[in-house]
Amino acid sequence: MINETKTVILVFLGLTLASAATILVLLRSTADDPRKILARNVVDNLAGNNWDLSALKLFLCDDRPKDSADRSAFSFGLYQEYGGIKAVGKIKLVPVASPPAMAMDTFIPVLFNQQFVPFPSMPSHIAYHATYIQLQTQKSAKGKVCLEGWGRNEIPVSPEQTEDFLTYKGIFNHD
């Protein structure tokens, strides 16, 4: 009887430990994804530097000239007027494209504090300023994820749509 009890306890402990280890591996694999970390750091650094493109210099791939961020015709400057970030949503990763077929692979939904009327003919329709910041990432020569390119896509998001926007239900609804 004592041996059976010990066996049951050992099996139970083994299953519990195996379950806990599996959960930790799953949590770690999604939370510590290098591209997600890079994406969050890019947004934090841009916002902390008043959306100035020079904030991207820290994240550029080794083969990119450090002044390429300054010379970019692309700008995040309009975000300076949106009253700060209300929320950053779920970062969506898609497979990284290999050269020469480069493409955006990391999408970060950013919802700003400022509300506005996107359609002057509909003054009762209120929306938040929102954007998908898009990143094109690669692995650097040192094996770290780095920034090869970037973009943005502004859209008005009504207050009722904010949760869908922040979790990508509206665009990536196959997940």
DOZA-106263 format. One line per field, with one value per residue (C-alpha): residue in three letters; x negated, y negated, z negated; residue number from 1. Coordinates in pm, 1 decimal, padded with zeros to 6 digits, always signed. Last residue first. Example, Ala and Ser with C-alpha at 12.3 -4.5 7.8 and 13.67 -1.06 7.14 Angstrom:
// DOZA-106263
resn <- ser	ala
c1 <- -01367.0	-01230.0
c2 <- +00106.0	+00450.0
c3 <- -00714.0	-00780.0
resi <- 2	1
//
This chain:
// DOZA-106263
resn <- asp	his	asn	phe	ile	gly	lys	tyr	thr	leu	phe	asp	glu	thr	gln	glu	pro	ser	val	pro	ile	glu	asn	arg	gly	trp	gly	glu	leu	cys	val	lys	gly	lys	ala	ser	lys	gln	thr	gln	leu	gln	ile	tyr	thr	ala	his	tyr	ala	ile	his	ser	pro	met	ser	pro	phe	pro	val	phe	gln	gln	asn	phe	leu	val	pro	ile	phe	thr	asp	met	ala	met	ala	pro	pro	ser	ala	val	pro	val	leu	lys	ile	lys	gly	val	ala	lys	ile	gly	gly	tyr	glu	gln	tyr	leu	gly	phe	ser	phe	ala	ser	arg	asp	ala	ser	asp	lys	pro	arg	asp	asp	cys	leu	phe	leu	lys	leu	ala	ser	leu	asp	trp	asn	asn	gly	ala	leu	asn	asp	val	val	asn	arg	ala	leu	ile	lys	arg	pro	asp	asp	ala	thr	ser	arg	leu	leu	val	leu	ile	thr	ala	ala	ser	ala	leu	thr	leu	gly	leu	phe	val	leu	ile	val	thr	lys	thr	glu	asn	ile	met
c1 <- +00537.1	+00726.3	+00857.7	+00528.9	+00679.4	+00970.4	+00876.3	+00534.6	+00537.7	+00502.6	+00733.4	+01001.4	+00989.6	+01002.0	+01297.9	+01575.0	+01375.4	+01350.5	+01012.4	+00888.5	+00605.9	+00239.5	+00006.4	-00359.6	-00692.7	-01030.9	-01344.0	-01645.9	-01616.6	-01815.5	-01770.3	-02094.5	-02318.7	-02639.0	-02621.9	-02276.5	-01959.5	-01692.5	-01389.0	-01146.2	-00928.4	-00575.9	-00417.1	-00044.7	+00119.5	+00394.1	+00551.4	+00866.0	+01210.3	+01526.3	+01823.6	+02066.0	+01918.2	+01997.8	+01934.5	+01596.1	+01491.3	+01204.0	+01342.9	+01066.8	+00947.6	+00601.3	+00465.7	+00282.3	+00331.2	+00025.1	+00056.5	-00286.3	-00348.6	-00664.6	-00750.2	-00768.6	-00907.6	-01237.5	-01238.1	-01609.9	-01685.0	-01501.6	-01155.0	-01093.3	-00786.3	-00502.8	-00505.6	-00214.9	-00275.5	+00035.2	+00132.5	-00038.0	+00193.5	+00284.3	-00038.0	-00104.0	+00116.2	+00136.4	-00071.1	-00414.3	-00273.2	-00293.8	-00671.7	-00691.1	-00866.8	-00965.6	-01191.5	-01478.1	-01801.1	-01809.4	-01746.0	-02012.2	-02264.8	-02378.8	-02470.8	-02308.7	-02539.1	-02535.4	-02156.6	-01983.9	-01849.5	-02044.1	-01997.8	-01618.1	-01600.7	-01737.8	-01391.0	-01250.9	-00921.0	-00959.1	-01267.7	-01085.4	-00816.3	-01077.6	-01265.0	-00952.7	-00832.1	-01173.7	-01210.3	-00869.2	-00958.8	-01304.5	-01154.5	-00892.4	-01162.7	-01375.6	-01088.1	-01111.8	-00741.2	-00643.9	-00908.2	-00919.6	-00550.6	-00559.7	-00872.9	-00725.3	-00400.2	-00589.3	-00803.6	-00494.3	-00326.0	-00636.6	-00666.3	-00301.2	-00324.1	-00632.4	-00475.5	-00162.3	-00370.3	-00579.4	-00267.3	-00102.5	-00421.7	-00459.6	-00097.3	-00148.2	-00465.1	-00281.1	+00000.0
c2 <- -03392.0	-03419.5	-03765.0	-03942.6	-04277.2	-04349.7	-04099.4	-04261.3	-04264.7	-04642.1	-04710.7	-04473.4	-04634.1	-04986.3	-04924.6	-05068.4	-05388.4	-05436.4	-05377.8	-05616.0	-05466.3	-05547.0	-05298.6	-05319.0	-05212.0	-05072.5	-04917.2	-04699.7	-04697.3	-04441.3	-04099.7	-03971.0	-03708.4	-03917.4	-03968.6	-04111.6	-03910.4	-04088.9	-04301.8	-04506.3	-04698.1	-04831.1	-05076.0	-05019.2	-05346.8	-05504.1	-05846.7	-05785.9	-05823.7	-06031.7	-06011.5	-06284.6	-06531.9	-06312.3	-06538.4	-06626.9	-06258.6	-06170.4	-06366.0	-06356.6	-06182.3	-06225.2	-05962.8	-05754.5	-05387.8	-05200.7	-04866.3	-04707.3	-04504.6	-04301.4	-04141.1	-04425.9	-04294.3	-04222.4	-04001.3	-04043.3	-03937.5	-03700.1	-03770.1	-03733.0	-03526.2	-03725.4	-03871.8	-04059.7	-04272.8	-04284.5	-04639.4	-04956.4	-05183.9	-05550.2	-05684.4	-06056.7	-06354.6	-06305.3	-06608.0	-06445.5	-06155.2	-06372.1	-06348.6	-05974.5	-06046.4	-05872.7	-06059.7	-05884.7	-06082.3	-06085.2	-05709.6	-05645.8	-05836.9	-05516.3	-05360.5	-05017.9	-04713.3	-04673.0	-04654.9	-04956.5	-04940.3	-05215.6	-05451.5	-05434.8	-05726.6	-05948.2	-05923.1	-06167.8	-06051.4	-06271.2	-06080.9	-05875.3	-05788.4	-05665.2	-05473.8	-05307.1	-05213.6	-05072.0	-04889.3	-04724.2	-04612.8	-04485.5	-04281.1	-04141.1	-04055.3	-03885.3	-03661.6	-03666.7	-03663.8	-03401.3	-03136.3	-03213.7	-03152.3	-02823.6	-02705.8	-02802.7	-02617.5	-02305.1	-02315.8	-02351.0	-02057.0	-01838.2	-01934.4	-01851.9	-01524.2	-01420.8	-01522.2	-01316.4	-01017.0	-01044.2	-01073.9	-00774.3	-00568.2	-00662.1	-00563.7	-00230.3	-00163.7	-00240.9	+00000.0
c3 <- +03604.8	+03935.6	+03839.5	+03910.0	+04005.5	+03770.8	+03504.0	+03477.0	+03093.7	+03059.1	+03352.5	+03228.5	+02883.1	+03029.1	+03259.6	+03039.0	+02979.1	+03357.0	+03515.4	+03785.1	+03987.1	+04029.1	+04200.3	+04111.9	+04254.2	+04164.3	+04307.9	+04226.0	+03847.9	+03654.4	+03496.9	+03349.8	+03511.3	+03503.9	+03881.9	+03820.8	+03856.6	+04057.1	+03983.3	+04189.6	+03949.9	+03981.1	+03740.8	+03766.6	+03683.2	+03478.5	+03436.9	+03238.3	+03389.0	+03352.3	+03590.7	+03477.7	+03726.3	+04029.0	+04331.9	+04185.0	+04194.1	+03964.4	+03665.9	+03404.7	+03089.8	+02942.0	+02706.2	+02966.2	+03051.5	+03176.6	+03356.4	+03412.7	+03729.8	+03792.7	+04126.2	+04376.9	+04702.5	+04878.1	+05186.8	+05272.3	+05005.7	+04772.7	+04637.4	+04263.9	+04182.6	+04023.4	+03673.7	+03515.8	+03207.0	+02989.3	+02906.0	+02789.5	+02594.5	+02532.1	+02681.4	+02665.3	+02748.3	+03124.4	+03228.9	+03213.4	+03414.8	+03729.5	+03710.6	+03786.4	+04115.2	+04440.6	+04677.5	+04501.0	+04478.2	+04097.7	+04077.5	+04342.3	+04127.4	+03955.2	+04289.7	+04313.0	+04322.0	+03944.0	+03927.5	+03777.3	+03420.1	+03245.4	+03542.1	+03512.5	+03266.5	+03547.1	+03697.4	+03441.6	+03291.5	+02980.6	+02865.0	+02601.7	+02856.8	+03105.2	+02833.8	+02696.9	+03046.3	+03146.5	+02813.3	+02857.0	+03207.6	+03104.1	+02819.0	+03052.9	+03308.9	+03043.2	+02927.7	+02547.9	+02466.2	+02722.3	+02657.2	+02284.4	+02234.3	+02423.9	+02242.5	+01905.5	+01980.2	+02083.4	+01768.4	+01548.4	+01719.5	+01682.3	+01315.6	+01249.1	+01439.1	+01241.9	+00911.5	+00988.4	+01095.7	+00777.6	+00559.4	+00727.7	+00691.3	+00326.1	+00260.4	+00439.1	+00238.3	-00088.9	+00000.0
resi <- 175	174	173	172	171	170	169	168	167	166	165	164	163	162	161	160	159	158	157	156	155	154	153	152	151	150	149	148	147	146	145	144	143	142	141	140	139	138	137	136	135	134	133	132	131	130	129	128	127	126	125	124	123	122	121	120	119	118	117	116	115	114	113	112	111	110	109	108	107	106	105	104	103	102	101	100	99	98	97	96	95	94	93	92	91	90	89	88	87	86	85	84	83	82	81	80	79	78	77	76	75	74	73	72	71	70	69	68	67	66	65	64	63	62	61	60	59	58	57	56	55	54	53	52	51	50	49	48	47	46	45	44	43	42	41	40	39	38	37	36	35	34	33	32	31	30	29	28	27	26	25	24	23	22	21	20	19	18	17	16	15	14	13	12	11	10	9	8	7	6	5	4	3	2	1
//
